[in-house]
Amino acid sequence: LEEIAIASNNIGLVYFQINDFDKALVYFKRTLEIERDIQLDGIVATYNNMGLAHGGLSEFEESLSNFTKAIEECESGCDDAYLVEAYNGAGSAHYGMGNSAKAEEYFSKALKVALKSNIETKIIIIYHNWAKLLLEGGNVDQAKIYLDSSQNLAEKLSYRKWESQNFQLYAKIFSAQKMFEKAYEYQK
């Protein structure tokens, strides 16, 4: 059964990567059922995956529910990377629901654990998400500081996906600052 759980999760990840979140959820739910039945490690990762898929569908309450379950599972011990993912995901779900204060609380928790454990790829994502939150709240200068932190680390690690994501957010920041030529440069 363990092999079936792994295969089911991997199929779910493929569907997630092509943005077919409904199909991804079907496979993540199968994975979760198997993990519960035979008490496999990995349940935290599955809850995180389900939270991400629900977020992709803009089902933020369900997303938050799954990330909360992942956090609860981590109370009995889990890899810090999973806990960071759960905190960051909960922050993103709160952001999606328009609850900025709660989003910031969870981004802060995620960043604290990620910095302590030096999980650089997660630090990039957290800084990006926090910058997005700050920008939406009108704190453009602080958003740029967080985005610069994300971008510097993304460049250091040659993490192209997040360099690209950051460029899109830089364009929004420079546009908010009425620096349209600079915003255009980041949109190229």
C-alpha positions in Angstrom: 0.0 0.0 0.0 2.9 2.4 0.6 3.9 2.2 -3.0 0.3 3.0 -4.0 0.3 6.0 -1.8 3.5 7.3 -3.3 2.3 6.7 -6.8 -1.0 8.4 -6.1 0.7 11.4 -4.6 3.1 11.7 -7.6 0.1 11.6 -10.0 -1.5 14.3 -7.9 1.6 16.4 -8.2 1.7 16.0 -12.0 -1.9 17.3 -12.2 -1.0 20.1 -9.8 1.9 21.2 -12.0 -0.5 21.5 -15.0 -3.0 23.4 -12.9 -5.6 20.7 -12.9 -6.3 21.2 -9.2 -9.5 19.2 -9.1 -7.8 16.0 -10.4 -4.8 16.7 -8.2 -7.2 16.7 -5.2 -8.7 13.3 -6.2 -5.2 11.8 -6.0 -4.1 13.6 -2.9 -7.3 12.5 -1.1 -6.6 8.8 -2.1 -3.1 9.3 -0.8 -4.4 10.6 2.5 -6.8 7.7 2.9 -4.0 5.2 2.5 -1.7 7.1 4.8 -4.4 7.1 7.5 -5.1 3.4 7.0 -1.6 2.2 7.4 -0.3 5.2 9.4 2.4 6.3 6.9 4.7 9.2 7.4 3.9 11.8 4.8 0.5 12.9 6.0 1.8 16.4 6.6 3.0 16.7 3.0 -0.3 15.4 1.8 -2.3 18.0 3.8 0.1 20.7 2.4 -0.5 19.4 -1.1 -4.2 19.5 -0.6 -4.0 23.0 0.9 -2.1 24.2 -2.2 -4.6 22.6 -4.6 -7.5 24.1 -2.8 -5.7 27.5 -2.9 -5.3 27.0 -6.7 -9.0 26.7 -6.9 -9.5 29.8 -4.7 -11.1 27.6 -2.1 -9.3 29.5 0.7 -11.3 28.2 3.7 -10.7 24.6 2.6 -7.1 25.4 1.9 -6.6 26.9 5.4 -8.3 23.8 6.9 -5.7 21.5 5.3 -2.8 23.7 6.3 -4.1 23.9 9.8 -4.3 20.0 9.9 -0.7 19.9 8.7 0.4 22.3 11.5 -1.4 20.2 14.0 0.3 17.0 12.7 3.6 18.8 13.1 3.0 19.4 16.8 4.0 15.7 17.3 7.1 16.3 15.2 7.8 16.8 11.5 10.5 18.1 9.2 10.9 21.9 9.4 10.4 22.2 5.6 6.9 20.8 6.0 6.1 23.1 8.9 7.3 26.1 6.9 5.1 25.0 4.0 2.1 24.7 6.3 2.7 28.1 7.9 3.3 29.8 4.6 0.2 28.1 3.1 -1.9 29.2 6.0 -0.6 32.7 5.5 -1.5 32.5 1.8 -5.0 31.2 2.6 -5.6 34.1 5.0 -4.3 36.5 2.3 -6.8 35.0 -0.2 -9.6 35.5 2.4 -8.6 39.1 2.9 -7.3 38.7 6.4 -4.0 40.5 6.2 -3.2 40.5 9.9 -3.5 36.7 10.1 -1.6 36.3 6.8 1.3 38.3 8.3 1.2 36.3 11.5 1.6 33.0 9.6 4.3 34.4 7.2 6.2 35.5 10.2 6.0 32.0 11.7 7.1 30.5 8.4 10.0 32.9 8.1 11.2 32.3 11.6 11.4 28.5 11.1 12.8 28.8 7.6 15.6 31.1 8.8 16.4 28.9 11.8 16.7 25.9 9.6 18.2 27.8 6.6 15.7 26.6 4.1 16.6 29.1 1.5 14.1 28.1 -1.2 11.3 28.6 1.2 12.7 31.9 2.4 12.5 33.2 -1.2 8.8 32.2 -1.4 7.9 33.7 2.0 9.6 37.0 1.3 7.7 37.1 -2.1 4.4 36.4 -0.5 4.9 38.9 2.3 5.9 41.5 -0.3 2.7 40.8 -2.2 0.7 41.3 1.0 2.5 44.5 1.9 2.0 45.9 -1.6 -1.7 45.2 -1.6 -1.9 46.9 1.8 -0.3 50.0 0.3 3.1 49.6 2.0 5.0 49.9 -1.2 8.4 50.7 0.3 8.3 47.8 2.7 7.1 45.5 0.0 10.1 46.4 -2.1 12.5 45.6 0.8 10.9 42.1 1.2 10.9 41.6 -2.6 14.6 42.6 -2.8 15.4 40.0 -0.1 13.5 37.3 -2.1 15.2 38.3 -5.4 18.7 38.5 -4.0 18.4 34.9 -2.6 16.7 33.7 -5.8 19.6 35.1 -7.9 22.1 33.5 -5.5 20.5 30.1 -5.9 19.7 30.6 -9.6 16.1 29.8 -8.8 14.7 31.0 -12.1 11.0 30.3 -11.4 11.0 32.7 -8.5 13.2 35.3 -10.2 10.4 35.4 -12.8 7.7 35.6 -10.2 9.6 38.4 -8.5 10.0 40.3 -11.7 6.2 40.3 -12.1 5.8 41.7 -8.6 8.6 44.3 -9.2 6.5 45.6 -12.2 3.5 46.0 -9.9 5.6 47.8 -7.3 7.2 50.2 -9.7 3.8 50.8 -11.3 2.4 51.7 -7.8 5.3 54.1 -7.5 4.4 55.6 -10.8 7.8 54.5 -12.2 6.2 53.1 -15.4 9.4 52.8 -17.5 11.0 50.8 -14.8 7.8 48.7 -14.4 7.9 48.0 -18.1 11.5 46.8 -17.9 10.4 44.1 -15.5 7.5 43.0 -17.7 9.7 42.2 -20.7 
